[in-house]
């Protein structure tokens, strides 16, 4: 069912629909926000796995 989900034609179609609904001015803002949220999530996951933070080192 999901084996051919990410074909290039599907990705182009999704991008086209996003351009219609959001407009070309909002897409960079949306991408930037998505990137920052993924980066924040990765940082939070990295700190939860026992790596010392700056607060723990200084205390």
C-alpha positions in Angstrom: 0.0 0.0 0.0 2.8 2.5 0.9 5.5 1.0 -1.2 5.4 3.7 -3.9 4.5 6.6 -1.7 7.5 8.8 -2.2 7.9 8.8 -5.9 9.2 12.1 -7.6 5.8 12.7 -9.3 4.0 12.5 -5.9 6.4 14.9 -4.3 6.0 17.4 -7.2 2.2 17.1 -6.9 2.4 17.7 -3.1 4.7 20.7 -3.6 2.3 22.1 -6.3 -0.7 21.8 -4.0 1.3 23.5 -1.2 2.2 26.4 -3.5 -1.5 26.8 -4.4 -2.7 26.8 -0.8 0.2 28.6 1.0 1.6 30.8 -1.7 5.3 31.2 -2.5 5.9 33.7 0.3 4.8 31.4 3.1 6.7 28.3 2.0 10.2 29.5 3.1 8.8 30.4 6.5 7.1 27.1 6.8 10.3 25.2 5.8 12.4 27.3 8.2 10.0 26.6 11.1 9.9 22.9 10.3 13.7 22.8 10.3 14.0 24.6 13.6 11.5 22.3 15.2 13.3 19.2 14.0 16.6 20.6 15.2 15.1 21.4 18.6 13.7 17.9 18.8 17.0 16.3 18.0 18.8 18.5 20.6 16.2 17.6 23.2 16.6 13.9 22.5 20.3 14.2 22.6 20.2 15.8 26.1 17.7 13.2 27.4 20.1 10.3 26.8 22.5 11.1 29.6 24.8 13.6 27.9 25.9 16.2 30.4 24.5 19.7 29.9 26.3 22.9 30.7 24.2 23.3 33.9 25.3 19.9 35.2 28.9 20.6 34.5 28.9 24.0 36.3 27.0 22.7 39.4 
